[in-house]
Amino acid sequence: MAYENTNKGALFVVDQKETEKHPDYNGSINIDGKDYWLSGWKNKAKETGKTYLALTVRAKQDTPRQSSEPTRKAKPDFDDDIPFN
């Protein structure tokens, strides 16, 4: 019997945050058969002081994100006529 995960998801604690802006929780969720990445941040409401979880959702893509711009700058062309001794 296959596990049915439609309209279900999970968040897991991020143990090693690199910066304070990184989420406190990461996971995924399936909504109507589509998979999404899910991130959560622990926050406190200014008005009431109550703790809440702010969430963001973004669609999972079939292939990794690719930009039309190169991620690294091209190495400079050096003049081969320069002798090295």
C-alpha positions in Angstrom: 0.0 0.0 0.0 1.4 3.4 -1.0 1.6 6.3 1.4 -0.8 9.0 0.6 0.7 12.4 1.3 -1.7 14.7 -0.6 -2.5 17.8 1.5 0.1 16.9 4.1 3.4 18.3 5.1 6.0 18.5 7.8 8.4 21.1 9.2 11.7 20.2 10.9 13.9 22.3 13.2 17.0 23.8 11.5 19.8 23.0 13.8 22.5 25.0 12.2 21.3 28.4 11.0 24.1 30.3 9.2 22.4 33.7 9.8 19.5 35.0 11.9 17.5 35.6 8.7 17.6 31.9 7.8 14.4 30.0 8.8 14.0 28.2 12.1 12.1 25.4 10.4 12.3 23.8 6.9 10.2 21.1 5.2 7.8 20.4 2.5 4.1 20.2 1.9 1.8 18.8 -0.8 -1.2 20.7 -1.8 -3.7 19.2 -4.3 -1.0 16.9 -5.6 1.7 19.7 -6.1 4.9 19.7 -3.9 6.1 22.9 -2.2 9.0 23.9 0.0 7.9 25.2 3.4 10.0 27.5 5.7 9.0 28.9 9.1 10.3 31.6 11.4 9.5 31.9 15.1 8.3 35.4 15.8 6.6 37.4 18.6 3.6 39.7 18.0 4.4 43.3 19.0 0.9 44.1 20.1 0.2 41.0 22.2 3.6 39.4 22.9 2.2 36.1 21.7 4.6 33.7 19.8 3.6 32.7 16.3 5.2 31.0 13.3 5.5 33.0 10.0 5.6 30.8 6.9 6.7 31.0 3.3 5.8 28.5 0.6 7.5 28.1 -2.8 6.9 25.6 -5.6 9.4 22.8 -6.0 10.8 22.7 -9.5 11.5 19.6 -11.5 15.0 20.8 -12.3 17.4 23.0 -10.1 17.0 26.7 -10.5 19.2 28.1 -13.3 19.9 31.6 -14.1 20.8 33.0 -17.5 23.7 34.8 -15.8 26.9 32.9 -14.9 27.4 32.4 -11.2 31.1 32.9 -11.5 33.0 35.6 -13.3 35.1 34.4 -16.3 38.8 34.2 -15.6 40.7 37.0 -17.3 42.7 36.1 -20.4 46.4 36.4 -19.7 48.8 37.4 -22.4 50.8 34.2 -23.2 53.7 36.3 -24.5 54.8 37.2 -20.9 57.7 35.0 -20.0 57.9 33.5 -16.5 61.3 32.5 -15.2 
